Amino acid sequence: MKMKPLGRSGLTVSEFCLGTMTFGVQTPEKDAHAQIARALDAGINFIDTAEMYPVNPVKPETVGLTEEIIGNWFASTGRRSDVILATKHSGEGQNFVREGAPITSKTIRATLEGSLKRLKTDYVDLYQFHWPNRGSYMFRKNWRYDPSGQNRDDVVSDMEDCIGALQREVERGTIRHFGMSNEDVWGTMTWNAIAERMGGPRIQTLQNEYSLLCRLADTDLAELCLNEDIGLLPFSPLGCGYLTGKYQGGKVPEGSRMTLSPEMGGRKGDRVLDAVDAYLGVARDFGLDPTQMALAWSARRPFVASSIFGATTLAQLDHILGAADVELSPELLEALDTAHKAHPMPY
């Protein structure tokens, strides 16, 4: 298992990160615990979760359940120190969490304390904001997100307020490092300029959607990450399962994400199936498993720290772990770029 630095944090993480958003809905607790153990045995030391998990769908009665499941594993095994643990503070608009309130200095401590209690730990290695208060280009909003109505002074003041609260948590020892999810270049640079000026925690990581089907980060975000030592943590590196090929030909496997979220969070459409066909063809041409190829590609990009995957079952996890042994030749990378040029941003 390849290991990589996590920004400038001094931490080293596995190139693959175990995502947990299915724990508690699609993945029962016993199976989730088996996944954690199997992932660690394979050399993975990085687990990502969030206070609002599990998802698809988010329900008020299940908010926080994933963190509880992970916490129960820590309590039963005593292996908290074997894991680099990341969780997230939900942002504005998630009605089942704090009635959709935005992230502020007044929500951070109570929210963090809730996560720590459920996770049965005294600290989080990487504390992330799930999305910025001002909105985001992620979640297919890149087609319509309009920042022209922002008040810059208000946005910066909000960031300053949050950085101050985060620094107090660093001083308390409850968080070690800070990251953002679904953030862009301007936001990241502004956060870090404020952190430098105030003496607060800088952004070490960005958790944004990134896969062969969604390559927004290949533009100026990649340059930012490389020059500022910020590690990208791709989520949905398998395109929510599309890149496995399991949805081709109109198939909807029982228990798959599409059975729970028929529109796949706005990803469903004919163009995505055509794009997947192209990537499946590349995998066939190079004698590779498409799932392992797609995951290895996302993890080996030069600006990526660790690629976050999810598995519903232990069998899927075992299959996915084979990505660690995939070699990406220059010829393969060229073929993948050719497919991307023919099928850019299919959703």
One Martini backbone bead per residue (centre of mass of N, CA, C, O) as a GRO file, in nm:
protein
  347
    1MET     BB    1   0.092   0.039   0.027
    2LYS     BB    2   0.071   0.352  -0.042
    3MET     BB    3   0.221   0.656   0.079
    4LYS     BB    4   0.114   0.990   0.199
    5PRO     BB    5   0.096   1.310   0.240
    6LEU     BB    6  -0.094   1.542   0.454
    7GLY     BB    7   0.010   1.782   0.347
    8ARG     BB    8   0.151   1.972   0.633
    9SER     BB    9   0.089   1.780   0.893
   10GLY     BB   10   0.284   1.502   0.908
   11LEU     BB   11   0.101   1.305   0.788
   12THR     BB   12   0.043   0.958   0.691
   13VAL     BB   13  -0.126   0.812   0.410
   14SER     BB   14  -0.312   0.623   0.238
   15GLU     BB   15  -0.413   0.615  -0.098
   16PHE     BB   16  -0.652   0.486   0.059
   17CYS     BB   17  -0.992   0.550   0.170
   18LEU     BB   18  -1.236   0.479   0.401
   19GLY     BB   19  -1.557   0.489   0.334
   20THR     BB   20  -1.890   0.533   0.539
   21MET     BB   21  -2.188   0.616   0.423
   22THR     BB   22  -2.324   0.310   0.450
   23PHE     BB   23  -2.316   0.299   0.748
   24GLY     BB   24  -2.646   0.184   0.858
   25VAL     BB   25  -2.782   0.087   0.580
   26GLN     BB   26  -2.629  -0.098   0.365
   27THR     BB   27  -2.431  -0.135   0.623
   28PRO     BB   28  -2.395  -0.316   0.873
   29GLU     BB   29  -2.219  -0.320   1.159
   30LYS     BB   30  -2.072  -0.589   1.128
   31ASP     BB   31  -1.969  -0.527   0.838
   32ALA     BB   32  -1.823  -0.265   0.904
   33HIS     BB   33  -1.615  -0.390   1.098
   34ALA     BB   34  -1.495  -0.579   0.885
   35GLN     BB   35  -1.395  -0.356   0.696
   36ILE     BB   36  -1.199  -0.215   0.882
   37ALA     BB   37  -1.016  -0.458   0.933
   38ARG     BB   38  -0.947  -0.520   0.635
   39ALA     BB   39  -0.824  -0.246   0.563
   40LEU     BB   40  -0.594  -0.251   0.773
   41ASP     BB   41  -0.465  -0.517   0.674
   42ALA     BB   42  -0.405  -0.370   0.381
   43GLY     BB   43  -0.289  -0.061   0.487
   44ILE     BB   44  -0.511   0.108   0.586
   45ASN     BB   45  -0.526   0.442   0.784
   46PHE     BB   46  -0.797   0.574   0.652
   47ILE     BB   47  -1.093   0.751   0.776
   48ASP     BB   48  -1.419   0.853   0.655
   49THR     BB   49  -1.662   1.092   0.774
   50ALA     BB   50  -1.991   1.203   0.919
   51GLU     BB   51  -2.251   1.335   1.092
   52MET     BB   52  -2.478   1.266   0.855
   53TYR     BB   53  -2.425   0.982   0.861
   54PRO     BB   54  -2.601   0.828   0.657
   55VAL     BB   55  -2.681   0.788   0.311
   56ASN     BB   56  -2.922   0.725   0.095
   57PRO     BB   57  -3.072   0.862   0.280
   58VAL     BB   58  -3.129   1.127   0.475
   59LYS     BB   59  -3.209   1.085   0.824
   60PRO     BB   60  -3.296   1.178   1.135
   61GLU     BB   61  -3.261   0.878   1.265
   62THR     BB   62  -2.941   0.848   1.130
   63VAL     BB   63  -2.792   1.068   1.237
   64GLY     BB   64  -2.466   0.950   1.342
   65LEU     BB   65  -2.443   0.636   1.302
   66THR     BB   66  -2.164   0.600   1.175
   67GLU     BB   67  -2.001   0.706   1.411
   68GLU     BB   68  -2.100   0.492   1.611
   69ILE     BB   69  -1.985   0.247   1.464
   70ILE     BB   70  -1.690   0.335   1.483
   71GLY     BB   71  -1.682   0.371   1.791
   72ASN     BB   72  -1.742   0.073   1.857
   73TRP     BB   73  -1.481  -0.031   1.733
   74PHE     BB   74  -1.284   0.116   1.911
   75ALA     BB   75  -1.394   0.002   2.183
   76SER     BB   76  -1.353  -0.313   2.105
   77THR     BB   77  -1.028  -0.281   2.005
   78GLY     BB   78  -0.828  -0.028   2.067
   79ARG     BB   79  -0.755   0.121   1.753
   80ARG     BB   80  -0.734   0.434   1.726
   81SER     BB   81  -0.412   0.470   1.667
   82ASP     BB   82  -0.441   0.325   1.366
   83VAL     BB   83  -0.603   0.597   1.289
   84ILE     BB   84  -0.696   0.824   1.046
   85LEU     BB   85  -0.939   1.068   1.134
   86ALA     BB   86  -1.236   1.174   0.956
   87THR     BB   87  -1.459   1.456   0.971
   88LYS     BB   88  -1.788   1.639   0.957
   89HIS     BB   89  -1.942   1.954   0.913
   90SER     BB   90  -2.232   2.061   0.846
   91GLY     BB   91  -2.410   2.264   0.641
   92GLU     BB   92  -2.606   2.454   0.484
   93GLY     BB   93  -2.936   2.293   0.428
   94GLN     BB   94  -2.937   2.055   0.641
   95ASN     BB   95  -3.232   1.988   0.791
   96PHE     BB   96  -3.137   1.734   0.986
   97VAL     BB   97  -2.910   1.954   1.073
   98ARG     BB   98  -2.976   2.212   1.261
   99GLU     BB   99  -3.196   2.311   1.058
  100GLY     BB  100  -2.977   2.430   0.841
  101ALA     BB  101  -2.746   2.557   0.967
  102PRO     BB  102  -2.473   2.722   0.973
  103ILE     BB  103  -2.143   2.772   1.001
  104THR     BB  104  -2.005   2.847   1.326
  105SER     BB  105  -1.864   2.926   1.626
  106LYS     BB  106  -2.134   2.811   1.772
  107THR     BB  107  -2.123   2.506   1.630
  108ILE     BB  108  -1.848   2.362   1.655
  109ARG     BB  109  -1.825   2.245   1.941
  110ALA     BB  110  -2.090   2.084   1.958
  111THR     BB  111  -2.042   1.916   1.705
  112LEU     BB  112  -1.775   1.790   1.789
  113GLU     BB  113  -1.873   1.661   2.051
  114GLY     BB  114  -2.069   1.470   1.914
  115SER     BB  115  -1.860   1.316   1.750
  116LEU     BB  116  -1.677   1.222   1.983
  117LYS     BB  117  -1.892   1.056   2.127
  118ARG     BB  118  -1.960   0.862   1.892
  119LEU     BB  119  -1.642   0.786   1.838
  120LYS     BB  120  -1.486   0.743   2.102
  121THR     BB  121  -1.309   1.020   2.127
  122ASP     BB  122  -1.078   1.303   2.180
  123TYR     BB  123  -1.009   1.308   1.861
  124VAL     BB  124  -0.938   1.465   1.542
  125ASP     BB  125  -0.734   1.470   1.270
  126LEU     BB  126  -0.976   1.560   1.057
  127TYR     BB  127  -1.149   1.863   1.017
  128GLN     BB  128  -1.451   1.922   0.829
  129PHE     BB  129  -1.616   2.103   0.594
  130HIS     BB  130  -1.867   2.001   0.384
  131TRP     BB  131  -1.950   2.306   0.314
  132PRO     BB  132  -1.986   2.613   0.219
  133ASN     BB  133  -2.192   2.874   0.299
  134ARG     BB  134  -2.190   3.010  -0.002
  135GLY     BB  135  -2.128   2.751  -0.155
  136SER     BB  136  -2.108   2.543  -0.469
  137TYR     BB  137  -1.987   2.354  -0.753
  138MET     BB  138  -2.093   2.113  -0.647
  139PHE     BB  139  -2.340   1.886  -0.711
  140ARG     BB  140  -2.400   2.002  -1.012
  141LYS     BB  141  -2.360   2.334  -0.972
  142ASN     BB  142  -2.168   2.422  -1.211
  143TRP     BB  143  -2.416   2.513  -1.402
  144ARG     BB  144  -2.535   2.756  -1.167
  145TYR     BB  145  -2.332   2.884  -1.002
  146ASP     BB  146  -2.350   3.217  -0.831
  147PRO     BB  147  -2.121   3.464  -0.690
  148SER     BB  148  -2.233   3.767  -0.745
  149GLY     BB  149  -2.400   3.794  -0.452
  150GLN     BB  150  -2.165   3.841  -0.284
  151ASN     BB  151  -2.018   3.936   0.030
  152ARG     BB  152  -1.701   3.960   0.105
  153ASP     BB  153  -1.696   4.060   0.398
  154ASP     BB  154  -1.886   3.842   0.509
  155VAL     BB  155  -1.725   3.595   0.426
  156VAL     BB  156  -1.462   3.664   0.576
  157SER     BB  157  -1.583   3.694   0.857
  158ASP     BB  158  -1.681   3.403   0.876
  159MET     BB  159  -1.403   3.272   0.850
  160GLU     BB  160  -1.272   3.405   1.096
  161ASP     BB  161  -1.466   3.288   1.303
  162CYS     BB  162  -1.393   2.988   1.244
  163ILE     BB  163  -1.087   2.993   1.289
  164GLY     BB  164  -1.101   3.069   1.585
  165ALA     BB  165  -1.257   2.813   1.676
  166LEU     BB  166  -1.052   2.605   1.571
  167GLN     BB  167  -0.810   2.698   1.742
  168ARG     BB  168  -0.940   2.622   2.011
  169GLU     BB  169  -0.941   2.317   1.943
  170VAL     BB  170  -0.643   2.279   1.908
  171GLU     BB  171  -0.573   2.369   2.200
  172ARG     BB  172  -0.756   2.132   2.327
  173GLY     BB  173  -0.712   1.862   2.128
  174THR     BB  174  -0.968   1.783   1.927
  175ILE     BB  175  -0.789   1.891   1.688
  176ARG     BB  176  -0.533   1.878   1.436
  177HIS     BB  177  -0.692   1.930   1.156
  178PHE     BB  178  -0.783   2.102   0.847
  179GLY     BB  179  -1.072   2.085   0.620
  180MET     BB  180  -1.223   2.079   0.299
  181SER     BB  181  -1.540   2.065   0.126
  182ASN     BB  182  -1.643   2.178  -0.165
  183GLU     BB  183  -1.407   2.359  -0.277
  184ASP     BB  184  -1.224   2.632  -0.397
  185VAL     BB  185  -0.976   2.841  -0.475
  186TRP     BB  186  -1.061   3.100  -0.335
  187GLY     BB  187  -1.141   2.974  -0.067
  188THR     BB  188  -0.871   2.841   0.005
  189MET     BB  189  -0.690   3.096  -0.002
  190THR     BB  190  -0.855   3.251   0.208
  191TRP     BB  191  -0.834   3.065   0.446
  192ASN     BB  192  -0.514   3.066   0.453
  193ALA     BB  193  -0.474   3.369   0.492
  194ILE     BB  194  -0.624   3.383   0.759
  195ALA     BB  195  -0.459   3.173   0.915
  196GLU     BB  196  -0.191   3.325   0.895
  197ARG     BB  197  -0.288   3.593   1.027
  198MET     BB  198  -0.423   3.440   1.299
  199GLY     BB  199  -0.301   3.144   1.368
  200GLY     BB  200  -0.445   2.918   1.226
  201PRO     BB  201  -0.575   2.658   1.060
  202ARG     BB  202  -0.501   2.511   0.781
  203ILE     BB  203  -0.549   2.381   0.479
  204GLN     BB  204  -0.475   2.036   0.394
  205THR     BB  205  -0.760   1.965   0.254
  206LEU     BB  206  -0.961   1.838  -0.029
  207GLN     BB  207  -1.307   1.732  -0.062
  208ASN     BB  208  -1.374   1.623  -0.384
  209GLU     BB  209  -1.500   1.553  -0.668
  210TYR     BB  210  -1.328   1.266  -0.836
  211SER     BB  211  -1.299   1.147  -1.175
  212LEU     BB  212  -1.332   1.032  -1.491
  213LEU     BB  213  -1.625   1.195  -1.485
  214CYS     BB  214  -1.483   1.424  -1.275
  215ARG     BB  215  -1.239   1.687  -1.380
  216LEU     BB  216  -1.226   1.974  -1.238
  217ALA     BB  217  -0.940   1.955  -1.081
  218ASP     BB  218  -0.749   1.981  -1.346
  219THR     BB  219  -0.724   2.262  -1.319
  220ASP     BB  220  -0.658   2.502  -1.084
  221LEU     BB  221  -0.664   2.305  -0.839
  222ALA     BB  222  -0.406   2.149  -0.895
  223GLU     BB  223  -0.209   2.387  -0.865
  224LEU     BB  224  -0.277   2.455  -0.581
  225CYS     BB  225  -0.207   2.185  -0.445
  226LEU     BB  226   0.092   2.175  -0.533
  227ASN     BB  227   0.190   2.470  -0.426
  228GLU     BB  228   0.028   2.433  -0.121
  229ASP     BB  229   0.008   2.152   0.005
  230ILE     BB  230  -0.276   2.016  -0.097
  231GLY     BB  231  -0.484   1.748  -0.047
  232LEU     BB  232  -0.662   1.549  -0.238
  233LEU     BB  233  -0.999   1.400  -0.169
  234PRO     BB  234  -1.157   1.188  -0.338
  235PHE     BB  235  -1.489   1.157  -0.428
  236SER     BB  236  -1.628   0.934  -0.625
  237PRO     BB  237  -1.407   0.757  -0.807
  238LEU     BB  238  -1.662   0.566  -0.932
  239GLY     BB  239  -1.914   0.729  -1.001
  240CYS     BB  240  -2.124   0.584  -0.811
  241GLY     BB  241  -2.053   0.300  -0.989
  242TYR     BB  242  -2.034   0.338  -1.297
  243LEU     BB  243  -1.721   0.238  -1.342
  244THR     BB  244  -1.799  -0.072  -1.306
  245GLY     BB  245  -2.068  -0.130  -1.509
  246LYS     BB  246  -2.350  -0.203  -1.352
  247TYR     BB  247  -2.544   0.015  -1.535
  248GLN     BB  248  -2.539  -0.112  -1.790
  249GLY     BB  249  -2.821  -0.153  -1.986
  250GLY     BB  250  -3.018  -0.065  -1.735
  251LYS     BB  251  -2.905  -0.160  -1.479
  252VAL     BB  252  -3.028  -0.253  -1.128
  253PRO     BB  253  -2.897  -0.350  -0.867
  254GLU     BB  254  -2.945  -0.491  -0.584
  255GLY     BB  255  -2.865  -0.246  -0.339
  256SER     BB  256  -2.802  -0.009  -0.492
  257ARG     BB  257  -2.793   0.324  -0.526
  258MET     BB  258  -3.025   0.341  -0.742
  259THR     BB  259  -3.246   0.225  -0.546
  260LEU     BB  260  -3.221   0.493  -0.355
  261SER     BB  261  -3.109   0.688  -0.613
  262PRO     BB  262  -3.227   0.718  -0.921
  263GLU     BB  263  -3.057   0.999  -1.005
  264MET     BB  264  -2.771   1.011  -0.874
  265GLY     BB  265  -2.748   1.315  -0.797
  266GLY     BB  266  -2.759   1.404  -1.121
  267ARG     BB  267  -2.601   1.167  -1.305
  268LYS     BB  268  -2.819   1.077  -1.481
  269GLY     BB  269  -2.764   0.946  -1.820
  270ASP     BB  270  -2.658   0.889  -2.141
  271ARG     BB  271  -2.368   1.011  -2.130
  272VAL     BB  272  -2.253   0.833  -1.903
  273LEU     BB  273  -2.275   0.559  -2.050
  274ASP     BB  274  -2.084   0.634  -2.283
  275ALA     BB  275  -1.839   0.695  -2.110
  276VAL     BB  276  -1.815   0.418  -1.974
  277ASP     BB  277  -1.768   0.259  -2.230
  278ALA     BB  278  -1.491   0.382  -2.284
  279TYR     BB  279  -1.355   0.282  -2.016
  280LEU     BB  280  -1.412  -0.017  -2.056
  281GLY     BB  281  -1.242  -0.036  -2.313
  282VAL     BB  282  -0.972   0.030  -2.185
  283ALA     BB  283  -0.964  -0.201  -1.987
  284ARG     BB  284  -0.970  -0.424  -2.198
  285ASP     BB  285  -0.714  -0.341  -2.361
  286PHE     BB  286  -0.535  -0.369  -2.068
  287GLY     BB  287  -0.639  -0.597  -1.871
  288LEU     BB  288  -0.852  -0.454  -1.671
  289ASP     BB  289  -1.013  -0.359  -1.403
  290PRO     BB  290  -1.228  -0.095  -1.386
  291THR     BB  291  -1.232  -0.036  -1.084
  292GLN     BB  292  -0.923  -0.041  -1.032
  293MET     BB  293  -0.845   0.167  -1.245
  294ALA     BB  294  -1.009   0.414  -1.140
  295LEU     BB  295  -0.887   0.422  -0.855
  296ALA     BB  296  -0.587   0.441  -0.927
  297TRP     BB  297  -0.607   0.701  -1.088
  298SER     BB  298  -0.708   0.887  -0.855
  299ALA     BB  299  -0.459   0.826  -0.655
  300ARG     BB  300  -0.208   0.908  -0.877
  301ARG     BB  301  -0.239   1.184  -0.870
  302PRO     BB  302  -0.022   1.448  -0.791
  303PHE     BB  303  -0.266   1.598  -0.594
  304VAL     BB  304  -0.314   1.333  -0.433
  305ALA     BB  305  -0.350   1.175  -0.119
  306SER     BB  306  -0.654   1.037  -0.111
  307SER     BB  307  -0.888   0.786  -0.200
  308ILE     BB  308  -1.241   0.767  -0.164
  309PHE     BB  309  -1.405   0.475  -0.076
  310GLY     BB  310  -1.688   0.249  -0.122
  311ALA     BB  311  -1.849  -0.033   0.053
  312THR     BB  312  -2.108  -0.249   0.107
  313THR     BB  313  -1.919  -0.500   0.094
  314LEU     BB  314  -1.666  -0.722   0.148
  315ALA     BB  315  -1.635  -0.812  -0.146
  316GLN     BB  316  -1.594  -0.529  -0.261
  317LEU     BB  317  -1.345  -0.461  -0.099
  318ASP     BB  318  -1.161  -0.683  -0.207
  319HIS     BB  319  -1.171  -0.582  -0.495
  320ILE     BB  320  -1.068  -0.291  -0.455
  321LEU     BB  321  -0.782  -0.359  -0.326
  322GLY     BB  322  -0.650  -0.429  -0.611
  323ALA     BB  323  -0.559  -0.133  -0.686
  324ALA     BB  324  -0.272  -0.136  -0.548
  325ASP     BB  325  -0.153  -0.322  -0.810
  326VAL     BB  326  -0.187  -0.108  -1.018
  327GLU     BB  327  -0.058  -0.014  -1.332
  328LEU     BB  328   0.027   0.305  -1.491
  329SER     BB  329   0.068   0.363  -1.801
  330PRO     BB  330   0.121   0.586  -2.045
  331GLU     BB  331  -0.081   0.451  -2.241
  332LEU     BB  332  -0.321   0.447  -2.049
  333LEU     BB  333  -0.337   0.751  -1.987
  334GLU     BB  334  -0.387   0.832  -2.282
  335ALA     BB  335  -0.654   0.676  -2.316
  336LEU     BB  336  -0.807   0.825  -2.091
  337ASP     BB  337  -0.782   1.109  -2.216
  338THR     BB  338  -0.929   1.044  -2.478
  339ALA     BB  339  -1.199   0.974  -2.344
  340HIS     BB  340  -1.238   1.248  -2.206
  341LYS     BB  341  -1.246   1.426  -2.464
  342ALA     BB  342  -1.511   1.270  -2.570
  343HIS     BB  343  -1.633   1.281  -2.238
  344PRO     BB  344  -1.705   1.553  -2.097
  345MET     BB  345  -1.889   1.603  -1.846
  346PRO     BB  346  -2.166   1.390  -1.825
  347TYR     BB  347  -2.294   1.567  -1.541
   0.00000   0.00000   0.00000
